[in-house]
Amino acid sequence: MQENTYYVHDMACGGCLNSVTQSLLAIDGVKDVQANLQTKAVTIQFTNQPVNLDILASQVADAGYSLTRE
Ligand SMILES: [Cu+2]
């Protein structure tokens, strides 16, 4: 199992955090998501290999937020 940490700097409240978390959990290959409102860090655990950043970012963009590596 692998995990990577990303950032969603436009998460402003618990509602944002839930939207981002749910959108990522819907992706095939994403096993678990831990998002932190204070640091804006989103740590994603993957079932196998990390899912491509473009796929993650596009799914989060559909929810109205932007996911980056830093
Ligand atoms: Cu919010």
N, CA, C, O and the ligand as a Tripos MOL2 file, in Angstrom:
@<TRIPOS>MOLECULE
protein
  281   279    71     0     0
PROTEIN
NO_CHARGES

@<TRIPOS>ATOM
      1 N           0.8400   -1.1900    0.0000 N.3       1 MET1
      2 CA          0.0000    0.0000    0.0000 C.3       1 MET1
      3 C           0.8790    1.2440    0.0000 C.2       1 MET1
      4 O           1.9060    1.3000    0.6770 O.2       1 MET1
      5 N           0.4610    2.2260   -0.7610 N.am      2 GLN2
      6 CA          1.2160    3.4730   -0.8230 C.3       2 GLN2
      7 C           0.3270    4.6310   -0.4300 C.2       2 GLN2
      8 O          -0.8940    4.5660   -0.5710 O.2       2 GLN2
      9 N           0.9390    5.6830    0.0600 N.am      3 GLU3
     10 CA          0.1790    6.8980    0.3190 C.3       3 GLU3
     11 C           0.9960    8.1090   -0.0880 C.2       3 GLU3
     12 O           2.2240    8.1170   -0.0040 O.2       3 GLU3
     13 N           0.2760    9.1360   -0.5340 N.am      4 ASN4
     14 CA          0.8850   10.4090   -0.8980 C.3       4 ASN4
     15 C           0.1000   11.5250   -0.2300 C.2       4 ASN4
     16 O          -1.0900   11.3910    0.0560 O.2       4 ASN4
     17 N           0.7970   12.6300    0.0110 N.am      5 THR5
     18 CA          0.1130   13.7950    0.5660 C.3       5 THR5
     19 C          -0.0010   14.8790   -0.4920 C.2       5 THR5
     20 O           0.9640   15.2070   -1.1820 O.2       5 THR5
     21 N          -1.1940   15.4200   -0.6010 N.am      6 TYR6
     22 CA         -1.5080   16.4920   -1.5460 C.3       6 TYR6
     23 C          -2.0540   17.6620   -0.7430 C.2       6 TYR6
     24 O          -2.1910   17.5780    0.4770 O.2       6 TYR6
     25 N          -2.3650   18.7480   -1.4320 N.am      7 TYR7
     26 CA         -2.9340   19.9050   -0.7400 C.3       7 TYR7
     27 C          -4.1460   20.4230   -1.4950 C.2       7 TYR7
     28 O          -4.1630   20.4880   -2.7240 O.2       7 TYR7
     29 N          -5.1640   20.7910   -0.7160 N.am      8 VAL8
     30 CA         -6.3360   21.4510   -1.2820 C.3       8 VAL8
     31 C          -6.4850   22.7470   -0.4930 C.2       8 VAL8
     32 O          -7.1270   22.7830    0.5570 O.2       8 VAL8
     33 N          -5.8770   23.8150   -1.0240 N.am      9 HIS9
     34 CA         -5.7760   25.0650   -0.2630 C.3       9 HIS9
     35 C          -7.1080   25.7970   -0.1610 C.2       9 HIS9
     36 O          -7.2630   26.6780    0.6850 O.2       9 HIS9
     37 N          -8.0710   25.4440   -1.0110 N.am     10 ASP10
     38 CA         -9.3490   26.1510   -0.9330 C.3      10 ASP10
     39 C         -10.3990   25.4250   -0.0810 C.2      10 ASP10
     40 O         -11.5890   25.7250   -0.1810 O.2      10 ASP10
     41 N          -9.9700   24.4810    0.7480 N.am     11 MET11
     42 CA        -10.8820   23.9030    1.7430 C.3      11 MET11
     43 C         -11.0320   24.9190    2.8720 C.2      11 MET11
     44 O         -10.0540   25.2580    3.5390 O.2      11 MET11
     45 N         -12.2650   25.4080    3.0870 N.am     12 ALA12
     46 CA        -12.4480   26.4640    4.0910 C.3      12 ALA12
     47 C         -13.2110   26.0040    5.3290 C.2      12 ALA12
     48 O         -13.1250   26.6490    6.3740 O.2      12 ALA12
     49 N         -13.9510   24.9110    5.2360 N.am     13 CYS13
     50 CA        -14.7540   24.4800    6.3780 C.3      13 CYS13
     51 C         -14.9590   22.9660    6.3150 C.2      13 CYS13
     52 O         -14.4650   22.2980    5.4060 O.2      13 CYS13
     53 N         -15.6880   22.4430    7.2840 N.am     14 GLY14
     54 CA        -15.9460   21.0100    7.3270 C.3      14 GLY14
     55 C         -16.7100   20.5110    6.1110 C.2      14 GLY14
     56 O         -16.5370   19.3700    5.6820 O.2      14 GLY14
     57 N         -17.5640   21.3810    5.5530 N.am     15 GLY15
     58 CA        -18.3140   20.9890    4.3590 C.3      15 GLY15
     59 C         -17.3900   20.7750    3.1710 C.2      15 GLY15
     60 O         -17.5470   19.8180    2.4140 O.2      15 GLY15
     61 N         -16.4300   21.6700    3.0150 N.am     16 CYS16
     62 CA        -15.4260   21.5300    1.9520 C.3      16 CYS16
     63 C         -14.6610   20.2240    2.1590 C.2      16 CYS16
     64 O         -14.4510   19.4500    1.2260 O.2      16 CYS16
     65 N         -14.2530   20.0050    3.4050 N.am     17 LEU17
     66 CA        -13.4630   18.8180    3.7210 C.3      17 LEU17
     67 C         -14.2330   17.5470    3.3440 C.2      17 LEU17
     68 O         -13.6710   16.6160    2.7680 O.2      17 LEU17
     69 N         -15.5310   17.5260    3.6790 N.am     18 ASN18
     70 CA        -16.3440   16.3620    3.3330 C.3      18 ASN18
     71 C         -16.4770   16.1890    1.8320 C.2      18 ASN18
     72 O         -16.3880   15.0700    1.3270 O.2      18 ASN18
     73 N         -16.6920   17.2900    1.1070 N.am     19 SER19
     74 CA        -16.8410   17.2060   -0.3530 C.3      19 SER19
     75 C         -15.5750   16.6640   -0.9880 C.2      19 SER19
     76 O         -15.6280   15.7940   -1.8580 O.2      19 SER19
     77 N         -14.4360   17.1820   -0.5490 N.am     20 VAL20
     78 CA        -13.1570   16.7430   -1.1130 C.3      20 VAL20
     79 C         -12.9190   15.2710   -0.7870 C.2      20 VAL20
     80 O         -12.5230   14.4890   -1.6520 O.2      20 VAL20
     81 N         -13.1650   14.9060    0.4640 N.am     21 THR21
     82 CA        -12.9540   13.5150    0.8850 C.3      21 THR21
     83 C         -13.8350   12.5610    0.0960 C.2      21 THR21
     84 O         -13.3590   11.5370   -0.3950 O.2      21 THR21
     85 N         -15.1320   12.8910   -0.0300 N.am     22 GLN22
     86 CA        -16.0480   12.0010   -0.7340 C.3      22 GLN22
     87 C         -15.6960   11.8920   -2.2140 C.2      22 GLN22
     88 O         -15.7940   10.8130   -2.7980 O.2      22 GLN22
     89 N         -15.2860   13.0060   -2.8210 N.am     23 SER23
     90 CA        -14.9610   12.9630   -4.2510 C.3      23 SER23
     91 C         -13.7520   12.0580   -4.4870 C.2      23 SER23
     92 O         -13.6980   11.3340   -5.4810 O.2      23 SER23
     93 N         -12.7850   12.1010   -3.5690 N.am     24 LEU24
     94 CA        -11.5900   11.2640   -3.7320 C.3      24 LEU24
     95 C         -11.8950    9.7960   -3.4510 C.2      24 LEU24
     96 O         -11.3740    8.9120   -4.1310 O.2      24 LEU24
     97 N         -12.7340    9.5340   -2.4580 N.am     25 LEU25
     98 CA        -13.0730    8.1410   -2.1240 C.3      25 LEU25
     99 C         -13.8240    7.4480   -3.2610 C.2      25 LEU25
    100 O         -13.8460    6.2200   -3.3380 O.2      25 LEU25
    101 N         -14.4430    8.2450   -4.1480 N.am     26 ALA26
    102 CA        -15.1940    7.6740   -5.2700 C.3      26 ALA26
    103 C         -14.2770    7.1650   -6.3770 C.2      26 ALA26
    104 O         -14.7300    6.4750   -7.2900 O.2      26 ALA26
    105 N         -12.9910    7.5010   -6.3030 N.am     27 ILE27
    106 CA        -12.0510    7.0960   -7.3620 C.3      27 ILE27
    107 C         -11.5930    5.6670   -7.1380 C.2      27 ILE27
    108 O         -11.2270    5.2850   -6.0260 O.2      27 ILE27
    109 N         -11.6170    4.8920   -8.1930 N.am     28 ASP28
    110 CA        -11.1220    3.5220   -8.1580 C.3      28 ASP28
    111 C          -9.6330    3.5430   -7.8070 C.2      28 ASP28
    112 O          -8.8570    4.2520   -8.4480 O.2      28 ASP28
    113 N          -9.2320    2.7750   -6.8000 N.am     29 GLY29
    114 CA         -7.8250    2.7350   -6.4190 C.3      29 GLY29
    115 C          -7.5040    3.5820   -5.1990 C.2      29 GLY29
    116 O          -6.4100    3.4960   -4.6420 O.2      29 GLY29
    117 N          -8.4770    4.4090   -4.7840 N.am     30 VAL30
    118 CA         -8.3000    5.1970   -3.5530 C.3      30 VAL30
    119 C          -8.9120    4.4120   -2.4080 C.2      30 VAL30
    120 O         -10.0930    4.0670   -2.4310 O.2      30 VAL30
    121 N          -8.0840    4.1350   -1.4020 N.am     31 LYS31
    122 CA         -8.5370    3.2920   -0.2910 C.3      31 LYS31
    123 C          -9.0180    4.1170    0.8940 C.2      31 LYS31
    124 O         -10.0350    3.8010    1.5110 O.2      31 LYS31
    125 N          -8.2720    5.1830    1.2090 N.am     32 ASP32
    126 CA         -8.6620    6.0020    2.3620 C.3      32 ASP32
    127 C          -8.1360    7.4190    2.1650 C.2      32 ASP32
    128 O          -7.1440    7.6390    1.4710 O.2      32 ASP32
    129 N          -8.8140    8.3660    2.7850 N.am     33 VAL33
    130 CA         -8.4540    9.7760    2.6480 C.3      33 VAL33
    131 C          -8.4900   10.4210    4.0260 C.2      33 VAL33
    132 O          -9.4760   10.3020    4.7530 O.2      33 VAL33
    133 N          -7.4110   11.1020    4.3760 N.am     34 GLN34
    134 CA         -7.3670   11.8700    5.6310 C.3      34 GLN34
    135 C          -7.0940   13.3220    5.2690 C.2      34 GLN34
    136 O          -6.0090   13.6540    4.7930 O.2      34 GLN34
    137 N          -8.0800   14.1860    5.4940 N.am     35 ALA35
    138 CA         -7.9180   15.5950    5.1570 C.3      35 ALA35
    139 C          -7.8290   16.4230    6.4300 C.2      35 ALA35
    140 O          -8.5290   16.1540    7.4070 O.2      35 ALA35
    141 N          -6.9640   17.4300    6.4130 N.am     36 ASN36
    142 CA         -6.7500   18.2830    7.5810 C.3      36 ASN36
    143 C          -7.0760   19.7270    7.2180 C.2      36 ASN36
    144 O          -6.4330   20.3260    6.3550 O.2      36 ASN36
    145 N          -8.0720   20.2670    7.8830 N.am     37 LEU37
    146 CA         -8.5440   21.6190    7.5620 C.3      37 LEU37
    147 C          -7.5100   22.6970    7.9060 C.2      37 LEU37
    148 O          -7.4210   23.7130    7.2170 O.2      37 LEU37
    149 N          -6.7290   22.4770    8.9720 N.am     38 GLN38
    150 CA         -5.7430   23.4810    9.3930 C.3      38 GLN38
    151 C          -4.5870   23.5790    8.4000 C.2      38 GLN38
    152 O          -4.2120   24.6720    7.9760 O.2      38 GLN38
    153 N          -4.0260   22.4180    8.0330 N.am     39 THR39
    154 CA         -2.8480   22.4270    7.1580 C.3      39 THR39
    155 C          -3.2270   22.3530    5.6840 C.2      39 THR39
    156 O          -2.3840   22.5810    4.8160 O.2      39 THR39
    157 N          -4.5140   22.0310    5.3880 N.am     40 LYS40
    158 CA         -5.0170   21.8200    4.0180 C.3      40 LYS40
    159 C          -4.4030   20.5780    3.3700 C.2      40 LYS40
    160 O          -4.5440   20.3650    2.1650 O.2      40 LYS40
    161 N          -3.7340   19.7750    4.1610 N.am     41 ALA41
    162 CA         -3.1200   18.5560    3.6300 C.3      41 ALA41
    163 C          -4.1650   17.4620    3.4850 C.2      41 ALA41
    164 O          -5.0460   17.3020    4.3290 O.2      41 ALA41
    165 N          -4.0490   16.7150    2.3980 N.am     42 VAL42
    166 CA         -4.9460   15.5900    2.1340 C.3      42 VAL42
    167 C          -4.0640   14.3790    1.8420 C.2      42 VAL42
    168 O          -3.4170   14.2990    0.7980 O.2      42 VAL42
    169 N          -4.0520   13.4510    2.7780 N.am     43 THR43
    170 CA         -3.2470   12.2540    2.5970 C.3      43 THR43
    171 C          -4.1420   11.1410    2.0610 C.2      43 THR43
    172 O          -5.1680   10.8000    2.6510 O.2      43 THR43
    173 N          -3.7260   10.5910    0.9370 N.am     44 ILE44
    174 CA         -4.5180    9.5580    0.2650 C.3      44 ILE44
    175 C          -3.7670    8.2360    0.3150 C.2      44 ILE44
    176 O          -2.6000    8.1540   -0.0670 O.2      44 ILE44
    177 N          -4.4460    7.2140    0.7870 N.am     45 GLN45
    178 CA         -3.9110    5.8560    0.7300 C.3      45 GLN45
    179 C          -4.4900    5.1720   -0.5010 C.2      45 GLN45
    180 O          -5.6910    5.2270   -0.7660 O.2      45 GLN45
    181 N          -3.5990    4.5310   -1.2370 N.am     46 PHE46
    182 CA         -4.0100    3.8650   -2.4780 C.3      46 PHE46
    183 C          -4.0250    2.3550   -2.2920 C.2      46 PHE46
    184 O          -3.2510    1.8070   -1.5070 O.2      46 PHE46
    185 N          -4.9070    1.6950   -3.0160 N.am     47 THR47
    186 CA         -4.9980    0.2430   -2.9410 C.3      47 THR47
    187 C          -3.7040   -0.3920   -3.4450 C.2      47 THR47
    188 O          -3.1800   -1.3220   -2.8330 O.2      47 THR47
    189 N          -3.1920    0.1200   -4.5700 N.am     48 ASN48
    190 CA         -1.9290   -0.3610   -5.1260 C.3      48 ASN48
    191 C          -1.0260    0.8240   -5.4390 C.2      48 ASN48
    192 O          -0.5140    1.4890   -4.5390 O.2      48 ASN48
    193 N          -0.8420    1.0730   -6.7230 N.am     49 GLN49
    194 CA         -0.0290    2.2150   -7.1390 C.3      49 GLN49
    195 C          -0.8260    3.5050   -6.9550 C.2      49 GLN49
    196 O          -2.0530    3.4890   -7.0450 O.2      49 GLN49
    197 N          -0.1380    4.6290   -6.6960 N.am     50 PRO50
    198 CA         -0.8390    5.9060   -6.6130 C.3      50 PRO50
    199 C          -1.5870    6.2050   -7.9120 C.2      50 PRO50
    200 O          -1.0790    5.9870   -9.0120 O.2      50 PRO50
    201 N          -2.8040    6.7100   -7.7460 N.am     51 VAL51
    202 CA         -3.5990    7.1190   -8.8980 C.3      51 VAL51
    203 C          -2.9610    8.3820   -9.4820 C.2      51 VAL51
    204 O          -2.4670    9.2340   -8.7430 O.2      51 VAL51
    205 N          -2.9750    8.4970  -10.8100 N.am     52 ASN52
    206 CA         -2.3930    9.6430  -11.5070 C.3      52 ASN52
    207 C          -2.9290   10.9690  -10.9660 C.2      52 ASN52
    208 O          -4.1260   11.1300  -10.7320 O.2      52 ASN52
    209 N          -2.0070   11.9080  -10.7770 N.am     53 LEU53
    210 CA         -2.3770   13.2160  -10.2170 C.3      53 LEU53
    211 C          -3.4760   13.8970  -11.0310 C.2      53 LEU53
    212 O          -4.3630   14.5340  -10.4620 O.2      53 LEU53
    213 N          -3.4240   13.7660  -12.3610 N.am     54 ASP54
    214 CA         -4.4430   14.4010  -13.2090 C.3      54 ASP54
    215 C          -5.8390   13.8790  -12.9040 C.2      54 ASP54
    216 O          -6.8100   14.6350  -12.9210 O.2      54 ASP54
    217 N          -5.9340   12.5850  -12.6240 N.am     55 ILE55
    218 CA         -7.2350   11.9810  -12.2990 C.3      55 ILE55
    219 C          -7.7330   12.5060  -10.9560 C.2      55 ILE55
    220 O          -8.9030   12.8640  -10.8180 O.2      55 ILE55
    221 N          -6.8460   12.5500   -9.9740 N.am     56 LEU56
    222 CA         -7.2130   13.0570   -8.6510 C.3      56 LEU56
    223 C          -7.6580   14.5120   -8.7480 C.2      56 LEU56
    224 O          -8.7010   14.8890   -8.2150 O.2      56 LEU56
    225 N          -6.8530   15.3270   -9.4370 N.am     57 ALA57
    226 CA         -7.1340   16.7590   -9.5310 C.3      57 ALA57
    227 C          -8.4300   17.0180  -10.2840 C.2      57 ALA57
    228 O          -9.1960   17.9140   -9.9300 O.2      57 ALA57
    229 N          -8.6720   16.2270  -11.3270 N.am     58 SER58
    230 CA         -9.8810   16.4380  -12.1210 C.3      58 SER58
    231 C         -11.1330   16.0740  -11.3270 C.2      58 SER58
    232 O         -12.1580   16.7470  -11.4360 O.2      58 SER58
    233 N         -11.0500   15.0190  -10.5360 N.am     59 GLN59
    234 CA        -12.1940   14.6160   -9.7000 C.3      59 GLN59
    235 C         -12.4830   15.6840   -8.6370 C.2      59 GLN59
    236 O         -13.6400   16.0200   -8.3860 O.2      59 GLN59
    237 N         -11.4310   16.2110   -8.0210 N.am     60 VAL60
    238 CA        -11.5980   17.2450   -7.0000 C.3      60 VAL60
    239 C         -12.0960   18.5430   -7.6430 C.2      60 VAL60
    240 O         -12.8730   19.2790   -7.0350 O.2      60 VAL60
    241 N         -11.6530   18.8210   -8.8640 N.am     61 ALA61
    242 CA        -12.1140   20.0130   -9.5850 C.3      61 ALA61
    243 C         -13.6160   19.9270   -9.8600 C.2      61 ALA61
    244 O         -14.3220   20.9330   -9.7990 O.2      61 ALA61
    245 N         -14.0950   18.7220  -10.1630 N.am     62 ASP62
    246 CA        -15.5320   18.5340  -10.3870 C.3      62 ASP62
    247 C         -16.3310   18.8760   -9.1300 C.2      62 ASP62
    248 O         -17.4780   19.3120   -9.2190 O.2      62 ASP62
    249 N         -15.7220   18.6760   -7.9620 N.am     63 ALA63
    250 CA        -16.3910   19.0090   -6.7000 C.3      63 ALA63
    251 C         -16.2440   20.4930   -6.3640 C.2      63 ALA63
    252 O         -16.8730   20.9850   -5.4270 O.2      63 ALA63
    253 N         -15.4010   21.2150   -7.1380 N.am     64 GLY64
    254 CA        -15.2720   22.6530   -6.9510 C.3      64 GLY64
    255 C         -14.0110   23.1000   -6.2400 C.2      64 GLY64
    256 O         -13.9220   24.2450   -5.7950 O.2      64 GLY64
    257 N         -13.0260   22.2010   -6.1250 N.am     65 TYR65
    258 CA        -11.7990   22.5330   -5.3900 C.3      65 TYR65
    259 C         -10.5810   22.2020   -6.2430 C.2      65 TYR65
    260 O         -10.6920   21.5300   -7.2690 O.2      65 TYR65
    261 N          -9.4010   22.6880   -5.8010 N.am     66 SER66
    262 CA         -8.1980   22.3560   -6.5720 C.3      66 SER66
    263 C          -7.1700   21.6340   -5.7120 C.2      66 SER66
    264 O          -6.7830   22.0970   -4.6390 O.2      66 SER66
    265 N          -6.7450   20.4890   -6.2200 N.am     67 LEU67
    266 CA         -5.7770   19.6380   -5.5330 C.3      67 LEU67
    267 C          -4.4210   19.7650   -6.2100 C.2      67 LEU67
    268 O          -4.3080   19.6610   -7.4320 O.2      67 LEU67
    269 N          -3.3850   19.9960   -5.3890 N.am     68 THR68
    270 CA         -2.0300   20.1330   -5.9170 C.3      68 THR68
    271 C          -1.0740   19.2940   -5.0880 C.2      68 THR68
    272 O          -1.4600   18.7520   -4.0530 O.2      68 THR68
    273 N           0.1780   19.1820   -5.5380 N.am     69 ARG69
    274 CA          1.1740   18.4200   -4.7940 C.3      69 ARG69
    275 C           1.7870   19.2260   -3.6600 C.2      69 ARG69
    276 O           2.4020   18.6480   -2.7640 O.2      69 ARG69
    277 N           1.6340   20.5510   -3.6750 N.am     70 GLU70
    278 CA          2.2480   21.3460   -2.6050 C.3      70 GLU70
    279 C           1.4090   22.5520   -2.2570 C.2      70 GLU70
    280 O           1.7790   23.3290   -1.3770 O.2      70 GLU70
    281 CU        -16.5120   24.9840    3.1240 Cu       71 CU71
@<TRIPOS>BOND
     1     1     2 1
     2     2     3 1
     3     3     4 2
     4     3     5 am
     5     5     6 1
     6     6     7 1
     7     7     8 2
     8     7     9 am
     9     9    10 1
    10    10    11 1
    11    11    12 2
    12    11    13 am
    13    13    14 1
    14    14    15 1
    15    15    16 2
    16    15    17 am
    17    17    18 1
    18    18    19 1
    19    19    20 2
    20    19    21 am
    21    21    22 1
    22    22    23 1
    23    23    24 2
    24    23    25 am
    25    25    26 1
    26    26    27 1
    27    27    28 2
    28    27    29 am
    29    29    30 1
    30    30    31 1
    31    31    32 2
    32    31    33 am
    33    33    34 1
    34    34    35 1
    35    35    36 2
    36    35    37 am
    37    37    38 1
    38    38    39 1
    39    39    40 2
    40    39    41 am
    41    41    42 1
    42    42    43 1
    43    43    44 2
    44    43    45 am
    45    45    46 1
    46    46    47 1
    47    47    48 2
    48    47    49 am
    49    49    50 1
    50    50    51 1
    51    51    52 2
    52    51    53 am
    53    53    54 1
    54    54    55 1
    55    55    56 2
    56    55    57 am
    57    57    58 1
    58    58    59 1
    59    59    60 2
    60    59    61 am
    61    61    62 1
    62    62    63 1
    63    63    64 2
    64    63    65 am
    65    65    66 1
    66    66    67 1
    67    67    68 2
    68    67    69 am
    69    69    70 1
    70    70    71 1
    71    71    72 2
    72    71    73 am
    73    73    74 1
    74    74    75 1
    75    75    76 2
    76    75    77 am
    77    77    78 1
    78    78    79 1
    79    79    80 2
    80    79    81 am
    81    81    82 1
    82    82    83 1
    83    83    84 2
    84    83    85 am
    85    85    86 1
    86    86    87 1
    87    87    88 2
    88    87    89 am
    89    89    90 1
    90    90    91 1
    91    91    92 2
    92    91    93 am
    93    93    94 1
    94    94    95 1
    95    95    96 2
    96    95    97 am
    97    97    98 1
    98    98    99 1
    99    99   100 2
   100    99   101 am
   101   101   102 1
   102   102   103 1
   103   103   104 2
   104   103   105 am
   105   105   106 1
   106   106   107 1
   107   107   108 2
   108   107   109 am
   109   109   110 1
   110   110   111 1
   111   111   112 2
   112   111   113 am
   113   113   114 1
   114   114   115 1
   115   115   116 2
   116   115   117 am
   117   117   118 1
   118   118   119 1
   119   119   120 2
   120   119   121 am
   121   121   122 1
   122   122   123 1
   123   123   124 2
   124   123   125 am
   125   125   126 1
   126   126   127 1
   127   127   128 2
   128   127   129 am
   129   129   130 1
   130   130   131 1
   131   131   132 2
   132   131   133 am
   133   133   134 1
   134   134   135 1
   135   135   136 2
   136   135   137 am
   137   137   138 1
   138   138   139 1
   139   139   140 2
   140   139   141 am
   141   141   142 1
   142   142   143 1
   143   143   144 2
   144   143   145 am
   145   145   146 1
   146   146   147 1
   147   147   148 2
   148   147   149 am
   149   149   150 1
   150   150   151 1
   151   151   152 2
   152   151   153 am
   153   153   154 1
   154   154   155 1
   155   155   156 2
   156   155   157 am
   157   157   158 1
   158   158   159 1
   159   159   160 2
   160   159   161 am
   161   161   162 1
   162   162   163 1
   163   163   164 2
   164   163   165 am
   165   165   166 1
   166   166   167 1
   167   167   168 2
   168   167   169 am
   169   169   170 1
   170   170   171 1
   171   171   172 2
   172   171   173 am
   173   173   174 1
   174   174   175 1
   175   175   176 2
   176   175   177 am
   177   177   178 1
   178   178   179 1
   179   179   180 2
   180   179   181 am
   181   181   182 1
   182   182   183 1
   183   183   184 2
   184   183   185 am
   185   185   186 1
   186   186   187 1
   187   187   188 2
   188   187   189 am
   189   189   190 1
   190   190   191 1
   191   191   192 2
   192   191   193 am
   193   193   194 1
   194   194   195 1
   195   195   196 2
   196   195   197 am
   197   197   198 1
   198   198   199 1
   199   199   200 2
   200   199   201 am
   201   201   202 1
   202   202   203 1
   203   203   204 2
   204   203   205 am
   205   205   206 1
   206   206   207 1
   207   207   208 2
   208   207   209 am
   209   209   210 1
   210   210   211 1
   211   211   212 2
   212   211   213 am
   213   213   214 1
   214   214   215 1
   215   215   216 2
   216   215   217 am
   217   217   218 1
   218   218   219 1
   219   219   220 2
   220   219   221 am
   221   221   222 1
   222   222   223 1
   223   223   224 2
   224   223   225 am
   225   225   226 1
   226   226   227 1
   227   227   228 2
   228   227   229 am
   229   229   230 1
   230   230   231 1
   231   231   232 2
   232   231   233 am
   233   233   234 1
   234   234   235 1
   235   235   236 2
   236   235   237 am
   237   237   238 1
   238   238   239 1
   239   239   240 2
   240   239   241 am
   241   241   242 1
   242   242   243 1
   243   243   244 2
   244   243   245 am
   245   245   246 1
   246   246   247 1
   247   247   248 2
   248   247   249 am
   249   249   250 1
   250   250   251 1
   251   251   252 2
   252   251   253 am
   253   253   254 1
   254   254   255 1
   255   255   256 2
   256   255   257 am
   257   257   258 1
   258   258   259 1
   259   259   260 2
   260   259   261 am
   261   261   262 1
   262   262   263 1
   263   263   264 2
   264   263   265 am
   265   265   266 1
   266   266   267 1
   267   267   268 2
   268   267   269 am
   269   269   270 1
   270   270   271 1
   271   271   272 2
   272   271   273 am
   273   273   274 1
   274   274   275 1
   275   275   276 2
   276   275   277 am
   277   277   278 1
   278   278   279 1
   279   279   280 2
@<TRIPOS>SUBSTRUCTURE
     1 MET1         2 RESIDUE 1 A MET
     2 GLN2         6 RESIDUE 1 A GLN
     3 GLU3        10 RESIDUE 1 A GLU
     4 ASN4        14 RESIDUE 1 A ASN
     5 THR5        18 RESIDUE 1 A THR
     6 TYR6        22 RESIDUE 1 A TYR
     7 TYR7        26 RESIDUE 1 A TYR
     8 VAL8        30 RESIDUE 1 A VAL
     9 HIS9        34 RESIDUE 1 A HIS
    10 ASP10       38 RESIDUE 1 A ASP
    11 MET11       42 RESIDUE 1 A MET
    12 ALA12       46 RESIDUE 1 A ALA
    13 CYS13       50 RESIDUE 1 A CYS
    14 GLY14       54 RESIDUE 1 A GLY
    15 GLY15       58 RESIDUE 1 A GLY
    16 CYS16       62 RESIDUE 1 A CYS
    17 LEU17       66 RESIDUE 1 A LEU
    18 ASN18       70 RESIDUE 1 A ASN
    19 SER19       74 RESIDUE 1 A SER
    20 VAL20       78 RESIDUE 1 A VAL
    21 THR21       82 RESIDUE 1 A THR
    22 GLN22       86 RESIDUE 1 A GLN
    23 SER23       90 RESIDUE 1 A SER
    24 LEU24       94 RESIDUE 1 A LEU
    25 LEU25       98 RESIDUE 1 A LEU
    26 ALA26      102 RESIDUE 1 A ALA
    27 ILE27      106 RESIDUE 1 A ILE
    28 ASP28      110 RESIDUE 1 A ASP
    29 GLY29      114 RESIDUE 1 A GLY
    30 VAL30      118 RESIDUE 1 A VAL
    31 LYS31      122 RESIDUE 1 A LYS
    32 ASP32      126 RESIDUE 1 A ASP
    33 VAL33      130 RESIDUE 1 A VAL
    34 GLN34      134 RESIDUE 1 A GLN
    35 ALA35      138 RESIDUE 1 A ALA
    36 ASN36      142 RESIDUE 1 A ASN
    37 LEU37      146 RESIDUE 1 A LEU
    38 GLN38      150 RESIDUE 1 A GLN
    39 THR39      154 RESIDUE 1 A THR
    40 LYS40      158 RESIDUE 1 A LYS
    41 ALA41      162 RESIDUE 1 A ALA
    42 VAL42      166 RESIDUE 1 A VAL
    43 THR43      170 RESIDUE 1 A THR
    44 ILE44      174 RESIDUE 1 A ILE
    45 GLN45      178 RESIDUE 1 A GLN
    46 PHE46      182 RESIDUE 1 A PHE
    47 THR47      186 RESIDUE 1 A THR
    48 ASN48      190 RESIDUE 1 A ASN
    49 GLN49      194 RESIDUE 1 A GLN
    50 PRO50      198 RESIDUE 1 A PRO
    51 VAL51      202 RESIDUE 1 A VAL
    52 ASN52      206 RESIDUE 1 A ASN
    53 LEU53      210 RESIDUE 1 A LEU
    54 ASP54      214 RESIDUE 1 A ASP
    55 ILE55      218 RESIDUE 1 A ILE
    56 LEU56      222 RESIDUE 1 A LEU
    57 ALA57      226 RESIDUE 1 A ALA
    58 SER58      230 RESIDUE 1 A SER
    59 GLN59      234 RESIDUE 1 A GLN
    60 VAL60      238 RESIDUE 1 A VAL
    61 ALA61      242 RESIDUE 1 A ALA
    62 ASP62      246 RESIDUE 1 A ASP
    63 ALA63      250 RESIDUE 1 A ALA
    64 GLY64      254 RESIDUE 1 A GLY
    65 TYR65      258 RESIDUE 1 A TYR
    66 SER66      262 RESIDUE 1 A SER
    67 LEU67      266 RESIDUE 1 A LEU
    68 THR68      270 RESIDUE 1 A THR
    69 ARG69      274 RESIDUE 1 A ARG
    70 GLU70      278 RESIDUE 1 A GLU
    71 CU71       281 GROUP 0 **** ****
